[in-house]
Structures are given as structure tokens and as C-alpha cells.
Amino acid sequence: MKTRTTLVLLLVVVLSAARVAGVDAAPVAPTLLSPASGSSVLTPFTISWSAVTDPSGILGYNWQVSSSSSFATLVKQDSVNDPTTQAAVSGLAVGTYFWRVQAVSGAFEQGPWSQPQSFTVTGTSAGTPGSPALDKTFGYSTYHPWEFIKFTWSVVPDAASYFLMYSNDPGFPVGQTPAGITTGWVDNIPTNTTGFIHALAEGTWYARVYAVSVDGTFSTPSNVISYTVFYRNPVPPAPILIAPINNPTLTLPFALQWQHVLNPQPMGYDVEISSSSSFTNNEAPLGTQLTNPEFKIFSLTPGQKFWRVRSNQGLASRNANGTTTNAVTPWSATGTFTLGTAPPTPVSITPVLATLFSGNTSWVEVQLTAGVPAGGATINLASSNQAIAPVPATLAMQGNAAWTQFQMTVGQVSAPTPVTIRATLNGVTTSRQITVNPPGLKSLTMTGGPVSGGATAGAILSLNGQAPASSAVVNLESNNAAVTPPPTVTIPAGVTAVSVAMSTNDVTQSTPVTITATWSGASTQAQVTVVPGPVPSSLTLSPTTAVGGGPGSVSGTVTIATTAGFDQVLRVTSNNSAVLPTLSSGVVVPAGSTRGFLSIQPSAVSTTTIVRISVSGGGVTKFADLTVNPAGTAPPPATLSSFTVSPTSVTGGTASTGTVRLPSAAPTGGAIVSLSSNQPGAASVPSSVTVAAGATSATFTITTFASAGTTVQLAATLGNSTLFAALGVNPPSPTAALSSVAVSPTAVVGGTSATGTVRLSAAAPSGGALVSLSDSSSAASLPASVTVPAGSTSATFTISTTAVTASSVATISAAFGGATRTVGLTIDPQAPPPTGQPVTVTLSVTGRSGERVTSSPAGLSVAVGSTASVSFTGGTAITLTVSNGRDAVWSGACSSGGNKTKTCRFTPTSNAAVTANVQ
């Protein structure tokens, strides 16, 4: 079961490659065949289209379905690999739709979309699963970000699984959705319920569900439900306590229990236990992130206790710097209980493993009725059979604890053997009888999924204990010749599991096989499916001529059309085993790949010998000829003289040009040079380029794609010559953005000037970066813009000011690339001659609680919600500053002109009053 959001195209990513301008022509649009335009259909139905061709081959086709002929939003989209030219469509509600198809070439070029055609869905055909009825969201419909949301719906009898969609658009658009719109889904849901933590945007969201049959057919969609996700949404009521409540006297162990809240969260509950009714201390530090409505107590100090519980329901807020607060319910009512003060005694001694087999190691837990004294205690242990169930003579219990554990490794037995283990403290003994069983077969587990005929199938054979001293010899049998396991497998003494390799044989159809393992009178089975080998697309050799018995080897490359989720094997043969005695009988195409490789080492020959190598699968055989020469044969002349790329380094998405050159003119019919890339996802080339007859060179386009930065090795092969060229594919240069604007000095006397500096996050592009400037004060003037030169990250400008009668703050703004940054410049009046007379400054602070404003020189320190007055010497320049780097809007004798600034500077010559509204 997976949860996904439609932020990229679906499924076949290779079919979604963006087309790069200026490269090879794209394939033509397919012709839509069925259903005919305007047709009425029942779901499921099949869409089909004509195949197209391209010199580089066809990778596959993308198809889309929309409720609009403009395809502004999509209701379905998918891809198929070539040569498939049809697709099954289901899950559409009654209505009219439009569909179209595009081809994608082997050079990753997307062709134009076909002309769309319409069809009308009038209902469903027999055998289509019924539509589920989606219930309201669990608990309530008003959630918080990062809160778990649970969905339930009616069971559909013929459904193999279910598919839930959610979106903040009631139309549930898929593919490239409009900005701010997200559609996601949960697929392969085995039952009629699912859920997820909402980690997406705030807003109103919608959900619907489909039933899916075993063959992948979707029902029509269910009813649509809606729910909201906001930080400000209400939290549910507090949990309700079940027990203990009214101060019962208890002994350990016991559990605190409460009722689930309306929408229980995974790891959502917090529990506190305290000896104080005001919970000044918490004796349950592990009582956090609980999923179930109970908390088991194994250790606790004696005396009366108070306890409570609450639930976390996602997030209540997130500020600009990412700091979050949890949305929590109120604490529950307080429950009480008393833990008795009697001396602690053992309650239980219990192995964690419920069933013990020879050689097993298990923790053994010891539980007391109460915590031991602060200095700790020593518990005496005993076993009725130390050879079979050995325990230490004593066990130390940490101070104030009532629970501990130790490890026990049981010995080998040949028959079930009972043993009694005991724990004693303060004159009280508790015991537990355990049974140690002889080892037996536990499981035979196949590794991986289906296996291609000819490949090796892997398995793990396990015992539920350690093999005895004589080892365990396990018999293996297969019910079908498609898999041949070894007749026996030995598990050495003291070992619990071994791996098993099984050979498989070619099959013509998918074949399920059962493997049976038998030992000591017990059997276990495992199933594996053997599938037919793939069809080879090509076999190429490099070089095609070699000296028999000489150094080096010949590389063979086998390609197939499509990947699989498991290794695939093709048969390999030759017509001369004497020359190729070590040729492998098969070639493996690894899971997720379309290529397999052979290493061929020909033996010495007395005369030139041509050996045909064949690769077979799925009833198709491809072959290639290898010329093997005797020792001393002069190497053939080079068939390629050079292979170059220009430029040798590009930004991903920019094309480069490759050039191959021959030592002499190409013959009649031209020379076909094979091309390849070791990283086609970063730089792709056509499969070949032809040097025209009479010419000595040819060029081709190298298509590159967005990359974090890599070097791609390109290869060109003609005959016996393979040449390589390297192409660097670089990430795009960082885009310059406005990072800051600053002034120096930050305060000036009216009539003087200051210097402003703008800074970019990266070097300015060619032509420079034009940054717009503005200010909020008539007392300041500056240019309308400043240019950051190409390659630079900063530029300066001059700010002129005029005389003022009172201090004010001019807000300087800089804008570039959609970003605006501001800084304040304080403009002070000319200071009058010092009077030496004291003046009284009164400061009133309002706004955000918990903050305060202080003065320099010191004297004023006023908290939000307060007013204070202090005497200063007249003519003294005073700077007022908000705590914690916050802004304020200043008014009165020191004004910011309605703007937010962190400081305000003024020079009072008489009594003055200032108000600061902290933001």
C-alpha cells in the first residue's frame, strides 16, 4: 500500500522526458483508432491508436483523458511501452470525455499530441466491481496539519483491493495540476479502511474511493466527502479516564487505562504521573508517544499518585522560521491511586520468548510488587536444570526500580524438557515452568519474486533453534522440473539458517513450483514462479575480431525490449565450442535493466576461424560473428580514426555535437557507426550515425537533461574500433536573487549622506542586475535604481538627506526578481547647543506581550503594557531598541512614519513622549 501525490507524470518516467529545443525531430503524432470520436462506451473499455516510427526507435506512448477538450485538467493519464498501442480505461463516472496520445522516441523526444477525440461513458459492463460508499471521515471533519486522518467505506464483495484519492480540488485533477492544487492517492489497499498523516497544505480537501478487481479494473468512483485542515481548527475533548480513578491501593505491575479520543493518533498520547496534585514532578518520563489507550507500570515509587492523559492532534501553528506548536487536547480529569509500602516481593519471572527451542537466547523479565529501596536490592535466582536453562545466582535490581531482565541461552535437547526457574526476595519466591524444545524446521523462504527460466532461484532455509552437534541434513524436493533444488542441504551445528541456490530451466509459460523441505519428521514448503525468458533485441560484439589465446577478451552486449523486477536469463550458444570452450551458457539481464553482458575469451587457433555466437529467448534468436585469428596475425586497420564532442561541457538541457571520423572514405552504402552512452538519463545519443558513401565524417546531436553534475562516457563503434569521448553535464548556474540591502551609517544628521549596499545571492548575469530603489521619507532621496555589474554580487548607492526638526526613520526599499528587502535609516535634527537642563522622556509600550523596550544611554526599560518616565540631559541623542530583535511602529517625539523598525533614535531638548507598538 503506497501513498502518492501527483507532482510528476505517472508511471513510465522515461516517457516524460522534456524535449530540448534544437535537437532531432520528434516523432509524429499517432492516429486515434478506437473508440471512434463521439462513441458511447461502457467501462472498462480499450483505447487504441496507430504505431509510429522514428530513426531512433520508439520508447512508448503517453495517453491522457480529460473532461475538457482543452485538457486544462486531466482525469486520467498513463504510459505504455512500445510496441503496445492500446490501454484499458476504467474508473470513469458517467459523462463525456476527451482523449489523446503522443509518442516518445528512442532519443527521448516527445512528439506532438494527436488530435483529441471524444467519447461518452454511459455505465459499466458486467463484471465491473461495484462502487463503494465512502463514510464521513473518522471522528470529525476538522483536522490539523500533520494529524492522522482515517477513512472507511463499505465492503465491495468482488473487490481485490481499493484505491483512495484525495485532493484540494473537487475535480481530482491529475498530472501537471494548477499552482496550489494537489491530488494524491493511496493504492493497493487490502481492506475497507486506510489513513494517512496530512502533511500537505491547509484548506478544504476532498476524498473518494474506488473498488479494484483482481485484473486491475476500477469501479466508478464513490461519493465525494470533504474535510478541512487548518492550524486553527478546534481540538477534540480530553480523554476520559477508566482506571484507576478513586485512589485504590495497588501493587505492581498494573496499567493506567482511558477511553480513546474521537480521532486517536499514532503515538499521540502523553501520560503524567506525579506525587503532587499540581503535577510539579513527573514520574512517568516514558509515558509519551503512546498509541494504545493504556500505559503499563512496571516500576514506581510507593505512596499516593495522581495521573492524567492528553492527546496530540497534529500541529496548532508554524511560524515563518519553521518553529511549530502541537495541537493538544486539554488534560483529562485527574485520577488517583496509592502504591503500597510493603516490602517488594517477586510477582513473576517470565521469558520474553513464549516458546523456547534449543540454542535460543531470550530475555527473562523479573517483576516485583513495588520498587526496591534507593540503594537497590539483590534477587536470588535458581534453575532446576542449569545445563538446559542456566540462570545467574543473583540479579541486581536498581534503586527504586521494580522490574529488570537478564539473558538466558537454553541448551540442546532431543525431546521437550521442562525446567523450573525461580526468583526470591524478602523471603518470597515466585517460579515459572518453561519447556525447552528440540530444534525443528521453521521455514523455507524464497528470496525475490518470479524467476526467469535459466536463472538461479534463491531461498533461506531456517530452523526455529540451533542445529544440533550432528548438524541438520534437510531433504529438498520440487514438484516440477522447472526448478531443481539440491537433494540435501546441511545446516551446520549451532547455526539457525543457511541460504540455498536452486537451478531453474526454460519454460514456455508462467509455471508455479512448490519446493518441499523435510527434516526430523517435519516439512515446510515454499512457492516460486518460473517465467519464460525474455526475447533478445540484439547481440553485439566489441571487437568483432580477436587473436585466439591472446590477452584481453571480447565483450558481448545483449539487449531486450523491456525491464523486469527480477533477473532475466537468455541462453547463449556457439557453433564452435572448441574455439569458445568457456562461453557461458546464459547471460543475465539484471532486474531493472535492458542489457546483459558476456565476456568471451577465444582459444588459440591455427587458421582464421569465424565463430557464430547466438543468444535465444522467447522463441527468438539473435546472433553475431566473431573472427578469431591465429597468433601473429596483424591487427586489422582501425575503422575509426577519431570521436570528439563539442562543446565538451554543457549545462543540462543544452545540446552538444558529436563527430566521428574515418581514416578513409566510407564505401558504397555508407558506414554505420554504433553509438552508446553510459548515462542515457544525463546525455543520450542516437543508436547509430551513418557516414555517407564517399565521406569521412558525420555528426550527430547529443541530447542532455537536467543534472546535478556528472561526466558521461560516450562510445562509438565501427568494426573492430571503439573510441570514447567524455561529456561533462553541469547543473544550471544558480539564479541571482536579492538577499539584502544595508545602509552605513544607520543614523545620520539631516543634511548629510549615507551609503546603501544591495547584495545578491549569486553573481549577476550577463548585462548586470538592475535593482529598483525607493524610500518612504521626504527627508531622504536616492536613485531610482542601481545596477550590480555582471559577475558581481553587490553594488552601492548614495542616500542624500535634508535637515529635519525631529528624528525620523526613512525606510529604504530594494526590489529585484520578485523579492523586496528593506532597511531603516534614522535621520536626526541638528543638535542644539547643550542646555545642561534635564528633560523628562516618557515611554509607553504596547503590542506583543513578553517584550520590552530599552534605551541607550541606559535609563528606560519598559515592558509591553507599561509606561515609564526618566530624566535625561537635554540635547542627548537617545536610541530606543525592542528586545529579541523585534520591530515596532514608533510615534510621538520619535517617529518611524508608520513603518516597522527595530530601533528609533531622537534628540530631545525638552520634555518628550514616545509610544512604541511592538509587532
MOTA-V480661 format. One line per field, one symbol per residue. ss: DSSP state (2 for helix, 1 for strand, 0 for the rest). psi: psi as a letter, one per 40 degrees, with the letter a starting at -180 (. if undefined). burial: 1 if it has 16 or more other ideal C-beta (glycine too) atoms within 10 Angstrom, else 0. A space follows every 10 residues. Layout:
ss->???
psi->???
burial->???
This chain:
ss->0111100000 0022220000 0000000000 0111000011 1110111110 0000000111 1111110000 0001011111 1000011110 0000111111 1111100001 0000001111 1111000000 0001000000 0110000111 1110000000 1111111000 0001000000 0011111110 0011111000 0011111111 1100000100 0000111110 0000000000 1110011111 0001111100 0000000011 1111000000 0000000001 0001111000 0011111111 1111111100 0001111100 0000111110 0000011111 1000011000 1111111100 0000001111 1110000010 0001111000 0011111111 0000001111 1111100111 1111111000 1111111000 1100011111 1110000000 0111111100 0011000111 1000001111 1111000000 1111111110 0111111111 1000011111 1100111000 0001111111 0000000111 1111000000 0000011110 0000111111 0000000011 1111111001 1111111110 0000000000 0111110011 1000011111 1000000000 1111111000 0011000111 1000001111 1111000001 1111111100 1111111111 0000000111 1111001110 0011111111 0000000011 1111100001 1000111100 0001111111 1000000111 1111110011 1111111100 0000000111 1111111000 0111110000 1110001111 1110001111 1122200111 1100100001 1011111000 011111110
psi->hihiigeiii bgddeehhhh ieaiiiiihi hhdiiiheih ihiiihiiii iiiideihda hiiihieiee fdiidiiaii iiehfiihhi ehihihiiii iiihieefhh iiiihiiiih heaiiiehii hihhiiihda ehiiifihhh iiiihhdfhd aihhiiiehe efiiagiihe hhhiihifhd afiiiihhfa iiahiiiiii ihideehiii iaihiiiihi deiiiiiiih idiidffihi iiiiihiiii idgiihfdih hhhieheefe ihegdefifh difihhhdhi iiihihiiii hhfaidihad eehiiihiii iiihiiihhi eiiiihdihh idhdhhihei hiihhhhidi iiideiihhh iiiegdddgh iidihhhihe iehiiiihhi ahieihhiih iihhhfehhi ihhihhiiii hdihhihabi hhhdihhiih hiieaiiide ihhhhiiieh edhgiidihh hiheidiiih hhiiiiieih hhhhhhhhhf eiiiiiiihh iiiihidihi ihiehihhei iaihhhhhii diiieihihi ihiiegeddg dehieihhhi heieiiiihh giiiidihhh hhhihiifeh hiiihhhhii iehhiiiheh dihiihiehi hhehiihihi iieiiiihei hhhiiihegd edhiiidiih hiheieiiii hhhiihiehi hhhiihhhbe hhiiihhhhi iiiihhihdi hiihiehihh eiiihihiii eiiiiheihh hiiiieieei iiidiihhih eieiiiihhi iiiieihihh hhhhhhfeih iiihhhhiih hihhdehiih hhhhhibhie iihiihiidh ghiheihihi hihhehhhhh hiifeiiihi iadhiefeih idihhighei hihihhhh.
burial->0000010011 0100111001 0011011011 0100100000 1011101010 0101010111 1111111000 1011111111 1100101011 1100001111 1111111111 1011011010 1001000110 1101101110 1111111110 1110010010 1111111110 0111101000 1111111010 0101110101 0100111111 1110001111 1100101110 1010110110 1001000001 1111011100 1011100111 1111000000 0011001001 0010101111 1100111111 1111110000 0000011110 0100101010 0001111011 1000011111 0101111111 1100001010 1010100110 1000101001 1111110101 1110001010 1111100001 0001011111 1101010001 1111101010 1111111100 0101010101 0110100010 1000010101 0101011000 1010101010 0001010111 1111110010 1111111101 0001011111 0011011111 1111010011 0010011110 0001010101 1100100010 1011111000 0101011110 0010000011 0010100001 0101110111 1100010000 1011111011 1111111111 1000000101 1111101000 0101111111 1110101111 0000010100 1110001111 0001011111 0001000110 1010111011 0100110100 0010101010 1001011111 1101110000 1111111110 0000000010 1111101100 1110100011 0101000101 0101111111 1110011111 1111111011 1111111110 011111110
